[in-house]
Amino acid sequence: MKRVIGAAAGIEYFKRERNLPVEAVMSDGRGLFPDKVSPNEFAARVIDIVRNEGDAGLARINTALDGSSPDVFEVPQSEIDSALANLDPASIAAFELAAERVRKFQSRGLPKSWSDGTGKFGEKVTPLNSIAAYVPGGTAPLASTVIMTVVPAQVAGVKEIIVATPAPGDSMPHPAVLAAAKIAGASRVFKIGGAQAVAALAYGTESIPAVDLVCGPGSAWVTAAKKLVFGDVGIDGLYGPTETLVIADESADPRFTASDLIAQAEHDTVAMPILVALSEEIVDKTQIEIDKQLAELPRGSTAEAAFSNRGVAVIVDSTSEAVDVANAAAPEHLCILTADADDLVDSVTSAGGLFVGEWSAEVMADYVAGPSHVMPTAGTARFTSALSVRNFVRVTPVLTFDDETFLKLSKDAELLAKLEGLHGHAAASEYRRRHMVGE
């Protein structure tokens, strides 16, 4: 891991070095396009193809990228039922536990319609009609992401919940993903991925319906597509490579510190493991433990590349400075492994998820704790939150004024309207008021 000395230098580091350079992810879509382009341009071209060509365009894109394309994009219900039936009982029980805990957690955060005591104003909460949860394929079948996206939507009361996940050719998605979709309560599953999946779900094709919102993590291409379709369809957020920041002092067990960093680093070679430590000795001990644990992991080479590519250790003088660095980084996951962990919670202002103390391991939230593991990355925790039931509802202000309330407020409304030069606005009040008072 790269080492940065001092809180000020650490804060500056995250301002300058946070995101991957565009040239790191240029692509021509394996010959789909004549030139290598950025994710934004790639996604724009893919969206154009899907909007103009529908299913045929999807097939053309998939064939270029994967060498083949599904003949039918929707997964038959019989395949989903079969996947669940063939899953071992222990895994089924684990999925059901996770789904139930997420359901209970999200139910606590569900906004409720409300009205003031007189019934004159309030807010009406309405679930979205349809959403699509994007579940990445890649090198790991992220069946847990199905639970973390579908269940919050179900708790919100969304009528149609689609899962989109890639599968090459006529093969089926990983059976664990299909089983999780059944357990979580998804309505339909489509085997489609990448920017083309986002485009299809945003605008619809002959076989894939357009939805109201697309949610979930994905590659740079998926993220670019979500950004471009926003406005025509809702999105939950824009996600980059996963990241974890661990604050550790002398009381932290190096095994725990190392394993928490590795848990995210093994996702991807561009994942970002961050250690903020109170001494170089802590960094040294953690590095020794990282090397030891990586040697025993099947995905050790992936995690090792992540540490080499984007890993960083910041050495600070106090836990207060450590929190300052963490707030500047605004990480997806913030783990506090210090003797005063409980005392630091109130100082944290920017984190996708906060994990306090050695037993609040972030891996628990990845699978069974209750919050969705879809959390803001790349510093976006400064202004957005983890995926939750609140992403799947609309909140509509409702006025039910009577004549007395209207008359009490109308002159002030008219005055403000005239100050803005909007006399039509003022007249909409004046006509009513004069009618009421007989002018």
SVG drawing of the C-alpha trace seen along z (x, -y; Angstrom):
<svg xmlns="http://www.w3.org/2000/svg" viewBox="-70 -45 76 75">
<polyline fill="none" stroke="black" stroke-width="0.4" points="0.0,0.0 1.1,-3.5 1.8,-5.5 0.8,-9.1 2.1,-10.8 -0.1,-13.3 -3.8,-14.1 -3.5,-17.2 -1.6,-15.1 -4.3,-12.4 -7.1,-14.8 -5.3,-16.3 -4.7,-12.8 -8.4,-12.0 -9.1,-15.3 -6.6,-14.4 -6.3,-10.7 -9.8,-9.3 -11.2,-8.4 -9.8,-6.2 -8.5,-8.1 -10.8,-7.8 -8.1,-6.2 -8.0,-3.3 -11.4,-2.0 -11.5,-3.0 -13.1,-0.3 -14.2,0.4 -16.6,3.1 -14.5,5.8 -15.1,4.5 -18.6,3.2 -17.3,-0.3 -14.4,-1.3 -12.5,-3.2 -11.9,-3.0 -14.0,-5.4 -14.7,-6.5 -17.5,-4.8 -19.8,-7.8 -19.4,-7.7 -19.6,-3.9 -22.8,-4.0 -24.3,-6.8 -23.7,-4.7 -25.1,-1.5 -28.2,-3.4 -28.7,-4.7 -28.5,-1.2 -31.0,0.2 -33.5,-2.7 -33.4,-2.3 -33.0,1.4 -34.7,3.0 -34.1,6.7 -32.1,6.9 -29.7,4.2 -29.3,6.1 -28.4,9.2 -25.9,7.3 -24.2,5.8 -24.1,9.0 -22.7,10.9 -19.9,8.4 -19.1,8.3 -19.6,12.0 -19.5,13.9 -23.2,14.8 -26.6,13.6 -29.6,15.2 -32.4,16.0 -34.9,15.2 -33.9,12.6 -36.4,13.5 -35.6,16.4 -38.5,18.9 -40.2,19.2 -39.5,23.0 -35.8,22.3 -36.1,20.0 -38.2,22.6 -35.7,25.3 -32.8,23.2 -34.4,22.8 -35.4,26.5 -31.9,27.6 -30.2,25.2 -29.0,26.9 -31.2,26.3 -28.5,24.4 -28.1,21.9 -31.8,21.4 -32.0,20.8 -29.2,18.3 -30.9,16.4 -34.2,16.4 -32.5,15.1 -30.9,12.3 -34.1,11.4 -36.0,11.3 -33.4,9.1 -33.3,6.7 -37.1,6.6 -37.3,5.7 -34.5,3.1 -36.1,1.5 -39.6,1.5 -38.3,-0.8 -37.3,-3.4 -40.4,-3.3 -41.8,-6.9 -45.4,-7.2 -48.1,-9.4 -49.1,-12.1 -51.5,-15.0 -51.5,-17.8 -54.1,-17.6 -56.7,-19.6 -56.2,-17.7 -55.3,-20.9 -51.9,-19.7 -49.6,-16.8 -47.7,-14.4 -48.8,-11.3 -46.3,-8.4 -46.8,-6.3 -44.6,-3.3 -43.2,-3.3 -45.0,-1.0 -42.0,0.8 -38.2,1.1 -35.3,3.0 -32.5,4.3 -29.2,4.7 -27.2,7.6 -23.6,7.7 -22.2,11.0 -18.5,10.7 -16.2,13.0 -18.5,13.6 -22.2,14.4 -23.5,11.6 -26.7,13.4 -26.7,11.3 -27.2,8.2 -30.6,9.6 -31.7,9.6 -30.2,6.1 -32.1,4.5 -35.3,6.5 -36.4,6.7 -36.3,2.9 -38.4,2.4 -40.8,5.1 -41.1,3.4 -41.9,0.1 -44.8,1.8 -43.4,1.7 -45.8,3.7 -43.3,5.1 -39.7,5.9 -37.4,7.0 -33.9,8.5 -31.5,8.0 -28.2,10.0 -25.9,11.1 -25.6,14.6 -23.8,15.4 -25.7,17.1 -28.3,19.5 -26.8,20.2 -28.8,19.3 -27.7,16.9 -26.0,18.5 -28.6,20.7 -27.9,18.9 -28.9,15.6 -32.1,17.2 -32.9,18.8 -32.3,15.5 -34.7,13.7 -37.4,16.2 -36.8,15.9 -36.6,12.0 -39.8,11.8 -38.8,10.6 -41.5,10.6 -39.3,11.5 -35.7,12.1 -33.9,11.1 -30.5,12.3 -29.1,9.1 -26.1,7.0 -24.0,4.0 -24.9,0.6 -27.4,2.4 -29.4,3.7 -29.8,0.2 -30.8,-1.1 -33.4,1.7 -34.9,1.1 -35.0,-2.6 -36.7,-2.7 -38.1,0.8 -37.7,3.3 -40.0,5.8 -39.4,8.2 -38.1,6.1 -40.4,3.6 -39.4,0.1 -39.4,-0.6 -39.7,-3.6 -36.3,-3.2 -33.1,-1.2 -31.0,-0.5 -28.0,1.5 -24.2,1.5 -22.3,2.3 -19.3,1.7 -18.1,-1.6 -20.3,-1.0 -23.4,-0.4 -22.7,-3.4 -22.2,-5.6 -25.4,-4.3 -27.4,-5.1 -26.0,-8.6 -27.1,-9.1 -30.7,-7.7 -31.4,-9.6 -34.4,-11.8 -36.0,-9.3 -35.9,-6.8 -35.0,-7.1 -31.7,-5.9 -30.6,-5.2 -27.0,-6.5 -23.8,-6.2 -21.4,-3.5 -17.7,-3.0 -15.3,-0.3 -16.0,0.8 -13.9,-0.7 -13.4,-0.3 -11.6,-2.7 -10.5,-1.2 -9.4,-3.4 -7.1,-1.5 -5.2,-2.3 -2.9,-0.2 -5.9,1.7 -6.9,3.1 -6.2,6.7 -4.1,6.7 -5.9,9.8 -9.3,8.0 -7.9,4.8 -6.3,6.8 -9.4,9.0 -11.8,6.0 -9.6,4.4 -9.2,7.7 -13.0,8.3 -13.5,5.5 -10.2,5.7 -11.1,9.2 -14.0,7.8 -12.0,6.2 -8.4,5.2 -9.6,1.5 -11.2,1.8 -9.9,-0.7 -8.6,0.5 -7.8,-2.4 -6.1,-2.2 -5.9,-5.3 -3.6,-4.3 -2.2,-6.1 1.4,-4.9 3.6,-3.3 3.9,-0.3 0.2,0.4 0.6,0.2 3.6,2.6 1.7,5.1 -1.4,4.9 0.7,5.3 2.3,8.5 -1.1,9.8 -2.5,8.8 0.3,10.7 -0.3,13.8 -4.0,13.9 -3.8,13.2 -1.6,16.3 -4.5,18.4 -7.3,16.9 -8.6,18.2 -9.1,14.6 -5.8,13.5 -4.3,12.3 -7.3,10.0 -7.0,8.5 -3.3,8.2 -3.7,6.2 -6.2,3.9 -3.8,3.2 -1.0,2.5 -3.2,0.4 -5.2,-1.7 -4.4,-0.7 -3.3,-3.5 -2.3,-3.9 -2.6,-7.3 -0.7,-7.8 -2.2,-10.4 -1.5,-11.6 -5.0,-11.0 -8.3,-9.4 -9.8,-12.9 -7.5,-13.4 -8.4,-10.0 -12.1,-11.0 -11.1,-14.2 -9.4,-12.1 -12.4,-9.7 -14.8,-12.5 -12.7,-13.9 -12.6,-10.5 -16.3,-9.9 -15.9,-6.1 -18.4,-3.5 -17.6,-1.6 -16.0,-3.2 -14.9,-0.7 -13.7,-2.1 -11.3,0.3 -10.2,-1.9 -10.4,-2.0 -12.6,-5.1 -14.8,-3.9 -18.1,-4.7 -17.0,-8.3 -16.1,-8.9 -19.5,-8.1 -21.0,-11.6 -18.0,-13.1 -18.5,-11.0 -20.4,-13.0 -19.6,-11.3 -19.8,-7.5 -22.0,-5.1 -22.1,-2.8 -20.5,-3.1 -19.2,0.0 -18.3,-0.6 -16.0,1.7 -14.4,5.0 -17.6,7.0 -19.5,4.7 -17.6,6.3 -18.6,4.8 -19.1,8.3 -22.2,8.6 -23.8,5.8 -22.8,7.4 -25.0,10.3 -27.1,10.5 -27.1,7.4 -30.1,5.6 -29.0,2.5 -28.6,2.8 -25.0,3.3 -25.5,1.1 -23.8,-2.0 -22.4,-5.3 -18.8,-5.1 -16.1,-7.5 -16.8,-10.2 -20.5,-10.4 -21.3,-9.7 -20.9,-13.4 -24.3,-13.9 -26.1,-10.6 -27.1,-7.6 -27.2,-3.8 -29.9,-2.2 -33.0,-1.9 -36.8,-1.6 -36.9,-5.4 -35.5,-5.0 -38.7,-3.2 -41.4,-5.7 -42.5,-9.1 -43.5,-11.8 -46.2,-14.1 -47.2,-17.3 -51.0,-17.5 -53.1,-20.6 -56.7,-20.4 -57.3,-24.0 -60.7,-25.2 -61.9,-28.8 -60.8,-30.1 -57.2,-28.8 -57.1,-30.2 -58.3,-33.6 -55.8,-33.8 -52.8,-33.2 -53.9,-34.7 -52.8,-38.3 -49.2,-37.2 -49.2,-34.9 -50.3,-37.7 -47.7,-40.1 -44.9,-37.6 -46.2,-36.9 -46.2,-40.6 -42.7,-41.0 -41.6,-38.5 -43.5,-40.2 -45.8,-37.2 -49.2,-38.9 -51.0,-35.9 -50.0,-34.0 -51.3,-36.8 -54.6,-36.9 -55.2,-33.2 -55.4,-34.1 -57.1,-37.5 -60.1,-36.1 -60.8,-33.6 -60.3,-36.1 -62.6,-38.7 -65.2,-36.1 -65.1,-35.1 -65.3,-38.6 -67.7,-40.0 -65.4,-42.5"/>
</svg>
